Amino acid sequence: MPQLDRYLLREFAQATFAALVVLFMVSLGGVFADVLGDIARGRVPAALLLAQLGLQLIRYLPLILPLGMMLGLLLAVGRLYRDSEMPVLASSGVGPRRLLRPLLLLVLPMVLIIALCSLWLGPWAQRTSGAMIAAANRSLMVAGLEPGRFTELPGGNGVVYVGSMSDDGSQLRRIFVYRQQGDRLDVTTARSGRMSLQSDGERYLTLDQGFRVEGPMQGGRDFRMMRYASNDIRLPEAEETLGSDNPEAMPTRSLFADPRPEAGAQIHRRLAPPLMALAFALLALPLARSSPRQARYGRILIGFLGYILGMNLMLLGTDWLIQGKLPLAVGLWWLVLPLLAIAFWLYFSDGRLRRPRSKAHPIGGGT
């Protein structure tokens, strides 16, 4: 590889890596907040926090990687213009066509990774996430209850204490449940208990041989105590998992045999990110062109707004395909192909000098 290609590839890769690290940190914070919200509502077991965090982050990779690559290239090329390295390269005959080779050495592997995440890893992560949540909701041990310690109920409206538990987490001993319902409190104790899953997906904690005391929280004598042989306590709703026939979780290979509009829309939704990533990468070079004293952050803002517009149109076009407002034959090609054409045209016409206009000479003029 020529030394110039190695130098430019190193500059492009370092800036792209730095941009991706920042985007990953920002995205990790957002995904972490979403997962914590689901755990607080009791829809996701607390023990699955790290697993769900990683799986959800994989799902967002087709959206994060194109933006990180475009911002990294904008920063790298913008620095070359700021330090007057690009004018020197242009004066020595290094134009956009010559820069295409080091650019593609970075862009093509990134596009392949984005395609892998969009076509395979993303659906796999969504199926795995749903399967883990469904399996965890059938086991109180995984759902967050541990013997010998108080566990707060989702929403902070009560606590549960379990003295002992079977190995599979299905049978409980010496149970204490404290709940708040409006302005009243409810204290329930039981010798044993178990979790049952109804046919409609609702989870219930069935308590055997215990007492229940109910009364006002602000004081008073309106207390009631009862002894029961069996008492069912409804647990918070579990996270709704996608079924095996949902196009969002189906493997890409299975979508081609599915005649539903949702399946066709999902195919176009998964094919669009790698192609749009290639277009955004090619747009980075003409967008980063600037004079040595010109501020470069305005061009980065323009590139970021273009990325936001393109991704929003992709999501909006997917909804149009599902609703039947667009034919499946059109798909998202109305967005991807013009974007690629504009990117190629701007890239190869960048820095090209216009021919000077010839001056008209007056007829019959003399000196």
C-alpha positions as CSV (number, residue, x, y, z in Angstrom):
1,M,0.0,0.0,0.0
2,P,1.4,3.4,-0.9
3,Q,2.5,5.6,2.0
4,L,-0.2,8.2,1.1
5,D,-2.9,5.6,1.4
6,R,-1.7,4.4,4.7
7,Y,-1.6,8.0,6.1
8,L,-5.1,8.9,4.9
9,L,-6.5,5.5,6.1
10,R,-5.0,6.1,9.5
11,E,-6.5,9.6,9.7
12,F,-9.9,8.4,8.6
13,A,-9.9,5.4,11.0
14,Q,-8.8,7.4,14.1
15,A,-11.4,10.1,13.6
16,T,-14.1,7.5,12.9
17,F,-13.1,5.5,16.0
18,A,-13.3,8.6,18.2
19,A,-16.7,9.6,16.8
20,L,-18.0,6.0,17.4
21,V,-16.8,6.0,21.0
22,V,-18.7,9.2,21.7
23,L,-21.8,8.0,20.0
24,F,-21.7,4.6,21.9
25,M,-21.4,6.4,25.2
26,V,-24.4,8.6,24.4
27,S,-26.5,5.7,23.0
28,L,-25.5,3.6,26.0
29,G,-27.0,6.2,28.3
30,G,-30.3,6.3,26.4
31,V,-30.6,2.5,26.2
32,F,-29.7,2.2,29.9
33,A,-32.5,4.6,30.8
34,D,-35.0,2.7,28.7
35,V,-34.0,-0.7,30.3
36,L,-34.1,0.8,33.8
37,G,-37.6,2.1,33.1
38,D,-38.8,-1.3,32.0
39,I,-37.3,-2.8,35.1
40,A,-39.0,-0.2,37.4
41,R,-42.3,-1.0,35.8
42,G,-41.8,-4.7,36.4
43,R,-41.7,-5.6,32.7
44,V,-38.1,-6.8,32.7
45,P,-36.4,-8.8,35.5
46,A,-33.6,-6.8,37.2
47,A,-31.2,-9.8,36.8
48,L,-31.3,-9.3,33.0
49,L,-30.1,-5.7,33.1
50,L,-26.7,-6.3,31.5
51,A,-28.0,-8.8,29.0
52,Q,-30.8,-6.6,27.8
53,L,-28.5,-3.6,27.7
54,G,-26.1,-5.4,25.3
55,L,-28.9,-6.8,23.1
56,Q,-30.7,-3.5,22.8
57,L,-27.4,-1.8,21.9
58,I,-26.9,-4.4,19.1
59,R,-30.3,-3.5,17.7
60,Y,-29.3,0.2,17.4
61,L,-25.9,-0.5,15.6
62,P,-27.4,0.0,12.1
63,L,-28.3,3.5,13.1
64,I,-25.2,4.4,15.2
65,L,-22.5,3.1,12.8
66,P,-23.4,5.2,9.7
67,L,-23.6,8.4,11.7
68,G,-20.3,7.7,13.5
69,M,-18.6,6.9,10.2
70,M,-19.9,10.1,8.5
71,L,-18.9,12.3,11.4
72,G,-15.5,10.7,11.7
73,L,-14.8,11.3,8.0
74,L,-16.1,14.9,8.2
75,L,-13.7,15.5,11.1
76,A,-10.7,13.9,9.4
77,V,-11.1,15.6,6.1
78,G,-12.0,18.9,7.8
79,R,-8.7,18.7,9.7
80,L,-6.8,18.1,6.4
81,Y,-8.3,21.2,4.9
82,R,-7.7,23.3,8.1
83,D,-4.0,22.3,8.1
84,S,-3.7,23.0,4.3
85,E,-2.9,19.4,3.6
86,M,-5.7,18.9,1.1
87,P,-4.7,21.9,-1.0
88,V,-1.1,20.5,-1.1
89,L,-2.4,17.1,-2.2
90,A,-4.6,18.7,-4.9
91,S,-1.7,20.7,-6.2
92,S,0.3,17.5,-6.6
93,G,-2.5,15.9,-8.6
94,V,-4.3,14.0,-5.8
95,G,-8.0,14.5,-6.4
96,P,-11.2,12.8,-5.3
97,R,-10.6,9.8,-7.5
98,R,-7.2,9.2,-5.9
99,L,-8.7,9.5,-2.4
100,L,-11.3,6.9,-3.2
101,R,-9.0,4.0,-2.5
102,P,-8.1,4.8,1.1
103,L,-11.7,5.9,1.7
104,L,-13.1,2.6,0.5
105,L,-10.6,0.7,2.6
106,L,-12.4,2.0,5.6
107,V,-15.9,2.4,4.3
108,L,-16.4,-1.0,2.7
109,P,-15.7,-3.0,5.9
110,M,-17.9,-0.7,7.8
111,V,-20.7,-1.1,5.3
112,L,-20.4,-4.9,5.6
113,I,-20.6,-4.7,9.4
114,I,-23.7,-2.5,9.1
115,A,-25.3,-5.0,6.7
116,L,-24.5,-7.8,9.1
117,C,-26.0,-6.0,12.0
118,S,-29.1,-4.9,10.0
119,L,-29.8,-8.2,8.3
120,W,-28.8,-10.8,11.0
121,L,-27.5,-9.5,14.3
122,G,-30.4,-7.0,14.9
123,P,-33.2,-9.5,14.4
124,W,-31.3,-12.2,16.4
125,A,-30.8,-9.8,19.3
126,Q,-34.5,-9.0,19.3
127,R,-35.5,-12.6,19.3
128,T,-33.0,-13.5,22.0
129,S,-34.2,-10.6,24.2
130,G,-37.8,-11.7,24.0
131,A,-36.9,-15.3,24.7
132,M,-34.8,-14.3,27.8
133,I,-37.6,-12.2,29.2
134,A,-40.2,-14.9,28.6
135,A,-38.1,-17.5,30.3
136,A,-37.2,-15.2,33.2
137,N,-40.9,-14.3,33.9
138,R,-41.5,-18.0,34.6
139,S,-39.0,-18.1,37.4
140,L,-39.2,-16.0,40.5
141,M,-35.5,-16.5,41.2
142,V,-34.6,-14.7,38.0
143,A,-37.4,-12.2,38.4
144,G,-35.5,-10.6,41.3
145,L,-36.5,-12.4,44.5
146,E,-33.7,-13.7,46.6
147,P,-34.1,-15.6,49.9
148,G,-33.2,-13.8,53.0
149,R,-33.6,-10.2,51.7
150,F,-36.3,-7.6,51.1
151,T,-37.1,-6.9,47.4
152,E,-38.9,-3.8,46.4
153,L,-41.9,-4.2,44.2
154,P,-41.8,-2.4,40.8
155,G,-43.0,1.2,41.2
156,G,-41.8,1.4,44.8
157,N,-45.3,0.6,46.3
158,G,-44.2,-2.3,48.5
159,V,-41.7,-5.0,49.4
160,V,-41.5,-8.8,49.4
161,Y,-39.5,-11.0,51.7
162,V,-38.8,-14.7,51.1
163,G,-37.3,-16.9,53.8
164,S,-36.2,-19.7,51.5
165,M,-36.6,-20.8,47.9
166,S,-36.3,-24.0,45.9
167,D,-33.5,-24.5,43.5
168,D,-35.7,-23.7,40.4
169,G,-37.2,-20.7,42.1
170,S,-40.8,-22.0,41.8
171,Q,-41.5,-22.9,45.5
172,L,-41.2,-20.3,48.3
173,R,-41.2,-20.5,52.1
174,R,-42.0,-18.0,54.8
175,I,-43.3,-15.1,52.7
176,F,-44.0,-11.6,53.8
177,V,-45.6,-9.0,51.4
178,Y,-46.2,-5.4,52.2
179,R,-48.1,-3.3,49.7
180,Q,-49.5,0.2,49.5
181,Q,-52.8,0.8,47.6
182,G,-53.9,4.4,47.7
183,D,-54.3,5.5,51.3
184,R,-54.4,1.9,52.6
185,L,-51.7,-0.7,53.4
186,D,-51.8,-4.4,53.0
187,V,-49.6,-6.9,54.9
188,T,-49.7,-10.5,53.8
189,T,-47.8,-13.5,55.3
190,A,-47.8,-17.1,54.2
191,R,-46.0,-20.3,55.1
192,S,-45.4,-21.3,51.5
193,G,-46.1,-20.0,48.0
194,R,-45.5,-20.6,44.3
195,M,-45.8,-18.6,41.1
196,S,-48.4,-19.5,38.5
197,L,-48.6,-18.3,34.9
198,Q,-52.1,-18.0,33.4
199,S,-53.0,-18.7,29.8
200,D,-53.4,-15.0,29.1
201,G,-49.8,-14.4,30.2
202,E,-50.7,-12.9,33.6
203,R,-48.4,-13.9,36.5
204,Y,-49.8,-14.6,40.0
205,L,-48.1,-15.4,43.3
206,T,-50.2,-18.0,45.0
207,L,-49.8,-18.0,48.8
208,D,-50.9,-20.9,51.0
209,Q,-51.7,-20.9,54.8
210,G,-51.3,-17.3,55.9
211,F,-52.8,-14.1,57.2
212,R,-53.7,-10.8,55.6
213,V,-54.1,-7.5,57.5
214,E,-55.5,-4.4,55.7
215,G,-55.9,-0.9,57.2
216,P,-55.4,2.8,56.8
217,M,-51.9,4.3,56.4
218,Q,-52.7,7.5,58.3
219,G,-53.9,5.8,61.5
220,G,-57.3,4.8,62.7
221,R,-59.1,1.6,63.7
222,D,-60.4,0.5,60.3
223,F,-58.3,-2.6,60.2
224,R,-59.3,-6.0,58.9
225,M,-57.5,-9.3,59.4
226,M,-58.3,-12.6,57.7
227,R,-56.9,-16.0,57.7
228,Y,-56.8,-17.8,54.3
229,A,-55.9,-21.1,52.9
230,S,-54.9,-19.7,49.5
231,N,-54.5,-16.2,48.2
232,D,-53.4,-15.0,44.8
233,I,-51.4,-11.8,44.3
234,R,-51.2,-10.5,40.8
235,L,-47.6,-9.6,39.8
236,P,-46.7,-6.7,37.5
237,E,-47.2,-7.3,33.8
238,A,-44.3,-8.9,32.0
239,E,-42.6,-7.4,29.0
240,E,-44.5,-8.0,25.8
241,T,-42.4,-10.2,23.6
242,L,-42.6,-10.4,19.9
243,G,-44.1,-13.5,18.5
244,S,-42.3,-15.8,16.1
245,D,-44.4,-14.5,13.2
246,N,-43.6,-10.9,13.9
247,P,-41.6,-9.5,11.0
248,E,-39.3,-7.4,13.2
249,A,-38.0,-10.6,14.9
250,M,-38.1,-12.9,11.9
251,P,-34.8,-13.9,10.2
252,T,-34.2,-12.1,7.0
253,R,-34.3,-15.3,5.0
254,S,-37.8,-16.1,6.2
255,L,-39.1,-12.7,5.2
256,F,-38.7,-13.4,1.5
257,A,-41.2,-16.2,1.7
258,D,-43.7,-14.1,3.7
259,P,-46.4,-12.4,1.5
260,R,-47.5,-9.9,4.1
261,P,-46.8,-6.2,3.5
262,E,-45.2,-6.0,6.9
263,A,-42.6,-8.6,5.9
264,G,-41.8,-6.8,2.6
265,A,-41.5,-3.5,4.5
266,Q,-39.1,-5.1,6.9
267,I,-36.9,-6.4,4.1
268,H,-36.5,-2.8,2.7
269,R,-36.0,-1.5,6.2
270,R,-33.0,-3.9,6.7
271,L,-31.5,-3.3,3.3
272,A,-31.5,0.5,3.5
273,P,-29.0,1.2,6.3
274,P,-25.8,-0.2,4.6
275,L,-26.6,1.6,1.3
276,M,-27.4,4.8,3.1
277,A,-24.1,4.5,5.1
278,L,-22.2,4.3,1.8
279,A,-23.9,7.4,0.5
280,F,-23.2,9.3,3.7
281,A,-19.6,8.3,3.6
282,L,-19.2,9.6,0.1
283,L,-20.9,12.8,1.0
284,A,-18.4,13.5,3.8
285,L,-15.6,14.6,1.4
286,P,-17.5,17.4,-0.5
287,L,-19.2,18.5,2.7
288,A,-15.9,18.8,4.6
289,R,-14.3,21.1,1.9
290,S,-13.4,24.4,3.5
291,S,-10.7,27.1,3.4
292,P,-8.0,27.1,6.1
293,R,-9.6,29.9,8.0
294,Q,-13.2,28.7,7.6
295,A,-15.0,27.1,10.5
296,R,-15.6,23.4,9.9
297,Y,-18.3,22.7,12.5
298,G,-21.0,24.2,10.3
299,R,-20.4,21.5,7.7
300,I,-20.6,18.9,10.4
301,L,-24.0,20.3,11.5
302,I,-25.2,20.1,7.9
303,G,-24.1,16.5,7.6
304,F,-25.8,15.6,10.9
305,L,-29.1,17.2,9.8
306,G,-28.9,15.3,6.5
307,Y,-28.4,12.1,8.4
308,I,-31.4,12.8,10.7
309,L,-33.6,13.6,7.6
310,G,-32.5,10.5,5.8
311,M,-33.1,8.1,8.7
312,N,-36.5,9.7,9.5
313,L,-37.5,9.3,5.9
314,M,-36.5,5.7,6.1
315,L,-38.6,5.0,9.1
316,L,-41.5,7.0,7.6
317,G,-41.2,5.1,4.4
318,T,-41.3,1.8,6.3
319,D,-44.6,2.8,7.9
320,W,-46.0,3.8,4.4
321,L,-45.1,0.4,3.1
322,I,-46.9,-1.3,6.0
323,Q,-50.0,0.8,5.6
324,G,-50.1,0.2,1.9
325,K,-49.5,3.9,0.9
326,L,-46.5,2.8,-1.1
327,P,-46.3,-0.3,-3.3
328,L,-43.7,-2.9,-2.2
329,A,-42.1,-2.8,-5.6
330,V,-41.1,0.8,-4.9
331,G,-40.0,0.0,-1.4
332,L,-37.4,2.5,-0.1
333,W,-35.6,2.8,-3.4
334,W,-37.1,6.2,-3.9
335,L,-34.9,7.3,-1.0
336,V,-31.8,5.1,-1.3
337,L,-31.1,5.4,-5.1
338,P,-31.4,9.3,-5.3
339,L,-29.2,9.6,-2.2
340,L,-26.5,7.3,-3.7
341,A,-26.7,9.2,-7.1
342,I,-26.3,12.6,-5.3
343,A,-23.4,11.2,-3.2
344,F,-21.5,9.9,-6.2
345,W,-22.1,13.0,-8.3
346,L,-21.0,15.4,-5.5
347,Y,-17.9,13.2,-4.7
348,F,-16.6,13.0,-8.2
349,S,-17.4,16.6,-9.1
350,D,-15.8,17.9,-5.9
351,G,-12.8,20.2,-6.6
352,R,-13.4,20.2,-10.3
353,L,-12.7,23.6,-11.9
354,R,-15.2,25.1,-14.2
355,R,-14.2,26.1,-17.7
356,P,-13.7,29.8,-18.0
357,R,-16.2,31.6,-20.2
358,S,-14.8,32.8,-23.4
359,K,-15.0,36.5,-23.9
360,A,-16.9,37.7,-27.0
361,H,-14.8,39.9,-29.3
362,P,-16.6,42.8,-31.0
363,I,-17.0,42.4,-34.8
364,G,-15.0,44.9,-36.8
365,G,-13.4,46.3,-33.8
366,G,-9.9,47.9,-34.2
367,T,-7.3,49.4,-32.0
